[in-house]
Amino acid sequence: MTTVADVLTFVETLAPRYMKEDWDRVGLNCGHSGAPVRRILVALDPFDQVCREAANWGADLLITHHALLFRPDFLTDSTAPGRNALFLIENRIAHINAHTNLDMAPGGVNDCLARALGLLDIQVLNPCGQDDQGRDWGLLRRGTVEEMPLEAFLAQVKVSLGCPGLRYAHGGKPVRQVAVGGGSCASELEAVAKAGCDTFVTADVKYNGFWDARDLGINLIDAGHFFTENPVVPYLAEKLRAAFPETAVKISETHWDCMKFFG
């Protein structure tokens, strides 16, 4: 019988712990490592509706990109993360997350985002090192597309990621050399410019970031935190199904972006 520890070991072959940021909390967030696993629910976040879905489906394990608790805190029902953690524990559902290690890992968040956008010749931008298979790993990815106006690429991004809308700054160039960083990677804008990319797709861009992009001559596209990271969820589910064929693996049907557009 597959156990929680077996699944954690496998997840950390996809996203080794040494690739995470020092501040990050990854791995087994709650649950017994020796507990059997017959059903796994996969989602981007361990939000309340996802935890309820896991319980209703009879999952033994929830795997997400983001952690239950990002900072040390009392485990009480006074906060939403605390309530979610208590709910999982009370329903005997273990929880594993792979966060910045999955951002950095070959095949992880940013490779999935690059592939979703149809980039070719995908490479790690400014690698941090190589894994035990000799593959570069690091935060951002770069690749190419057939040269097109920014407006055409914006339409492609919106459709490919299923975004309800995009925020962007026009750098005054057509799109050819594209860098991507799922989630909050806007601070990497200068590194993208130095690498010679004309376009950067990321999320959580602050007001001044768009002005900085204009000054640098970079097309900057904010496609949303959820939408730039969610392509990794099917990847995780596919890998888990292949590794544990006797275990049922399901992608959450209730999780969607909590930020909405009006107008």
Backbone torsions as a table, in degrees:
resi	resn	phi	psi	omega
1	MET	NA	132.3	176.7
2	THR	-66.8	137.4	178.3
3	THR	-113.0	168.4	175.8
4	VAL	-57.4	-41.1	179.4
5	ALA	-62.6	-37.7	178.2
6	ASP	-61.9	-44.4	-178.4
7	VAL	-67.6	-41.5	178.3
8	LEU	-60.6	-43.5	178.0
9	THR	-58.5	-42.3	179.7
10	PHE	-67.1	-45.7	179.8
11	VAL	-57.1	-37.4	-178.7
12	GLU	-81.6	-3.5	164.7
13	THR	-80.2	-31.4	176.0
14	LEU	-75.4	-39.5	-176.3
15	ALA	-134.9	82.3	-176.5
16	PRO	-57.8	142.8	-177.0
17	ARG	-59.5	-32.2	-176.9
18	TYR	-67.8	-11.2	179.1
19	MET	-86.0	-8.0	-176.0
20	LYS	-75.6	159.1	171.5
21	GLU	-70.0	151.8	-176.2
22	ASP	-59.6	-33.5	-175.8
23	TRP	-80.3	-10.6	-168.3
24	ASP	-81.5	155.7	177.5
25	ARG	-120.4	111.2	-177.0
26	VAL	-129.4	164.6	176.1
27	GLY	107.7	-145.3	-178.2
28	LEU	-82.2	110.5	-178.2
29	ASN	-83.5	-34.2	175.7
30	CYS	-160.7	157.7	178.1
31	GLY	112.6	168.2	178.9
32	HIS	-90.2	127.2	-178.0
33	SER	-64.5	-26.7	-178.9
34	GLY	-91.1	2.3	-177.9
35	ALA	-68.4	141.9	178.2
36	PRO	-70.4	150.1	-179.8
37	VAL	-124.8	116.9	176.8
38	ARG	-111.0	-26.8	-178.6
39	ARG	-137.9	133.2	179.6
40	ILE	-123.6	127.5	172.5
41	LEU	-102.5	135.4	-177.9
42	VAL	-118.5	133.0	179.2
43	ALA	-152.3	170.6	177.2
44	LEU	-77.6	-39.5	-175.0
45	ASP	-130.5	149.4	175.4
46	PRO	-90.8	54.2	-179.8
47	PHE	-75.0	170.0	-171.5
48	ASP	-59.6	-41.6	-177.8
49	GLN	-67.9	-30.9	177.6
50	VAL	-70.4	-41.2	177.8
51	CYS	-62.6	-42.2	177.7
52	ARG	-64.6	-40.5	177.7
53	GLU	-60.8	-42.1	178.6
54	ALA	-59.4	-44.0	179.8
55	ALA	-66.9	-44.8	-178.6
56	ASN	-63.4	-32.7	-179.5
57	TRP	-82.5	-13.9	-177.7
58	GLY	82.7	28.8	179.9
59	ALA	-69.9	145.0	173.0
60	ASP	-95.2	-19.3	-173.7
61	LEU	-146.3	135.0	172.4
62	LEU	-112.4	128.4	176.9
63	ILE	-118.2	126.0	179.7
64	THR	-134.2	166.8	174.8
65	HIS	-76.1	-45.2	-177.6
66	HIS	-92.3	153.7	-175.6
67	ALA	-81.0	161.9	172.5
68	LEU	-67.7	-49.1	-176.9
69	LEU	-129.0	117.9	-177.7
70	PHE	-85.3	-17.9	179.6
71	ARG	-139.7	153.4	178.8
72	PRO	-56.6	135.5	-178.5
73	ASP	-158.2	166.1	173.3
74	PHE	-72.5	139.4	-178.5
75	LEU	-90.7	84.2	-177.5
76	THR	-132.6	177.0	179.4
77	ASP	-89.3	15.6	-178.6
78	SER	-82.4	-12.2	177.6
79	THR	-129.9	156.5	179.0
80	ALA	-61.9	-46.5	177.4
81	PRO	-60.3	-38.8	178.2
82	GLY	-63.7	-42.2	178.3
83	ARG	-63.7	-39.8	179.6
84	ASN	-65.5	-42.0	178.5
85	ALA	-63.3	-44.4	178.6
86	LEU	-62.3	-40.1	179.5
87	PHE	-60.7	-45.9	179.8
88	LEU	-63.1	-44.1	-179.8
89	ILE	-62.8	-45.0	-178.3
90	GLU	-65.8	-25.8	178.8
91	ASN	-99.2	12.2	176.3
92	ARG	56.9	41.3	177.5
93	ILE	-110.2	119.9	176.5
94	ALA	-78.3	158.2	179.4
95	HIS	-135.4	130.3	177.1
96	ILE	-122.6	139.4	171.4
97	ASN	-131.4	150.6	172.8
98	ALA	-129.6	109.8	-171.1
99	HIS	-107.1	-100.4	-176.7
100	THR	-66.4	-23.9	173.8
101	ASN	-66.0	-33.6	177.1
102	LEU	-78.3	-27.0	172.5
103	ASP	-62.9	-41.7	-173.3
104	MET	-81.7	-29.0	-167.1
105	ALA	-69.6	146.5	170.6
106	PRO	-57.5	131.0	-178.9
107	GLY	86.4	-7.9	-173.2
108	GLY	-82.1	-147.4	-171.3
109	VAL	-51.0	-50.0	-171.3
110	ASN	-81.3	-26.8	169.4
111	ASP	-67.8	-39.9	177.9
112	CYS	-63.7	-40.3	177.9
113	LEU	-65.2	-44.1	179.4
114	ALA	-60.7	-42.6	179.0
115	ARG	-67.6	-39.8	179.3
116	ALA	-60.1	-31.7	-179.8
117	LEU	-87.8	0.5	176.4
118	GLY	76.9	23.3	179.5
119	LEU	-70.3	147.5	177.1
120	LEU	-111.3	161.3	178.4
121	ASP	52.3	49.7	-175.1
122	ILE	-71.4	131.2	179.5
123	GLN	-137.8	158.7	172.7
124	VAL	-77.5	129.3	177.1
125	LEU	-88.7	120.6	-178.5
126	ASN	57.1	68.2	-177.3
127	PRO	-58.8	147.6	174.7
128	CYS	-88.3	-21.8	-177.8
129	GLY	168.9	-165.3	176.8
130	GLN	-124.8	147.3	178.1
131	ASP	-85.2	-173.1	-175.6
132	ASP	-72.2	-6.3	174.3
133	GLN	-101.7	6.9	179.4
134	GLY	78.7	16.9	-179.5
135	ARG	-94.5	139.5	175.6
136	ASP	-65.3	144.5	172.7
137	TRP	-135.3	153.2	-177.9
138	GLY	168.8	-177.0	-170.6
139	LEU	-77.8	-59.5	-171.3
140	LEU	-90.5	158.9	171.3
141	ARG	-122.3	152.2	174.1
142	ARG	-130.3	154.2	178.4
143	GLY	-166.0	-175.5	-176.9
144	THR	-123.6	156.4	169.0
145	VAL	-131.9	162.7	172.3
146	GLU	-63.4	131.2	-173.1
147	GLU	-53.9	134.3	-178.6
148	MET	-152.7	159.9	174.3
149	PRO	-64.1	153.9	180.0
150	LEU	-56.7	-40.1	-177.9
151	GLU	-59.3	-38.7	178.9
152	ALA	-68.3	-38.5	178.7
153	PHE	-69.3	-38.5	176.2
154	LEU	-56.5	-44.4	178.6
155	ALA	-62.8	-38.6	179.4
156	GLN	-65.5	-42.4	179.2
157	VAL	-63.6	-45.8	-177.6
158	LYS	-59.8	-44.4	-179.3
159	VAL	-71.5	-44.6	-175.8
160	SER	-63.0	-37.1	-177.0
161	LEU	-98.3	-8.9	-179.3
162	GLY	72.2	29.7	-176.9
163	CYS	-75.2	142.9	172.6
164	PRO	-74.8	-17.4	179.2
165	GLY	-175.7	167.3	-179.5
166	LEU	-132.6	146.8	167.1
167	ARG	-105.8	141.4	-177.7
168	TYR	-156.1	161.3	170.3
169	ALA	-125.3	137.3	-179.0
170	HIS	-90.9	120.9	179.9
171	GLY	-88.0	2.0	177.3
172	GLY	83.1	18.1	-178.1
173	LYS	-131.6	154.1	169.3
174	PRO	-71.6	167.7	-177.4
175	VAL	-96.3	126.4	177.9
176	ARG	-145.3	-54.5	-180.0
177	GLN	-103.0	112.6	-170.6
178	VAL	-116.1	132.8	171.2
179	ALA	-108.7	147.5	178.3
180	VAL	-133.3	146.1	175.1
181	GLY	-149.8	100.9	-178.0
182	GLY	-63.5	142.4	179.5
183	GLY	76.6	-147.3	-171.6
184	SER	-84.9	77.9	-179.0
185	CYS	-117.8	14.1	-175.8
186	ALA	-62.3	-23.4	179.0
187	SER	-67.3	-10.5	-180.0
188	GLU	-90.1	11.1	-175.1
189	LEU	-57.2	-45.2	-177.9
190	GLU	-65.7	-36.5	177.0
191	ALA	-63.4	-37.8	177.5
192	VAL	-64.4	-43.6	179.1
193	ALA	-63.2	-44.4	-179.7
194	LYS	-63.6	-28.2	179.6
195	ALA	-78.6	-4.9	177.1
196	GLY	86.4	15.0	178.1
197	CYS	-81.4	147.3	179.1
198	ASP	-98.1	-13.1	-173.3
199	THR	-143.1	142.2	-179.7
200	PHE	-134.7	122.9	177.2
201	VAL	-107.7	121.3	-179.6
202	THR	-153.8	-150.9	-179.3
203	ALA	-154.2	172.7	175.5
204	ASP	57.2	38.3	-179.2
205	VAL	-77.0	132.7	176.3
206	LYS	-82.6	165.1	-176.5
207	TYR	-50.7	-50.8	-176.4
208	ASN	-67.4	-22.3	178.7
209	GLY	-61.2	-35.9	179.2
210	PHE	-70.2	-36.7	176.0
211	TRP	-67.8	-39.2	177.6
212	ASP	-61.3	-40.0	-180.0
213	ALA	-63.1	-42.7	177.7
214	ARG	-60.5	-42.7	180.0
215	ASP	-64.8	-34.2	-178.8
216	LEU	-85.1	-8.6	-178.2
217	GLY	73.1	34.1	-179.4
218	ILE	-111.8	133.8	169.3
219	ASN	-75.3	117.0	-176.7
220	LEU	-112.1	124.9	-176.8
221	ILE	-122.0	121.6	174.2
222	ASP	-101.4	106.3	-176.8
223	ALA	-100.5	6.4	176.7
224	GLY	95.1	140.9	-177.8
225	HIS	-60.3	-50.6	-178.6
226	PHE	-59.4	-48.6	-171.3
227	PHE	-72.7	-26.3	178.1
228	THR	-82.9	-18.8	179.6
229	GLU	-104.4	-24.9	-174.6
230	ASN	-61.2	-25.6	176.9
231	PRO	-57.9	-17.2	179.7
232	VAL	-76.3	-19.3	-175.9
233	VAL	-64.6	-49.0	175.4
234	PRO	-60.8	-34.3	176.8
235	TYR	-60.5	-48.0	178.9
236	LEU	-61.2	-45.4	-179.1
237	ALA	-61.0	-43.3	179.5
238	GLU	-61.8	-44.3	-179.6
239	LYS	-65.3	-40.0	179.7
240	LEU	-66.6	-40.8	178.4
241	ARG	-62.4	-40.4	-179.7
242	ALA	-68.7	-37.2	-177.1
243	ALA	-78.2	-30.7	-176.0
244	PHE	-130.5	71.7	-173.3
245	PRO	-63.4	-20.6	179.7
246	GLU	-89.7	-0.3	-179.6
247	THR	-106.3	132.6	177.4
248	ALA	-76.0	130.5	179.9
249	VAL	-124.9	127.8	-176.5
250	LYS	-131.7	139.7	172.1
251	ILE	-85.2	136.5	-179.0
252	SER	-54.9	137.4	177.1
253	GLU	-100.6	-4.2	-174.1
254	THR	-110.4	-9.1	-175.3
255	HIS	-91.1	129.5	175.7
256	TRP	-147.5	173.0	-177.6
257	ASP	-62.8	130.8	179.6
258	CYS	-78.6	-14.1	176.8
259	MET	-91.4	130.9	-177.6
260	LYS	-117.5	155.3	175.5
261	PHE	-104.4	140.0	177.0
262	PHE	-124.8	135.8	176.3
263	GLY	120.3	NA	NA
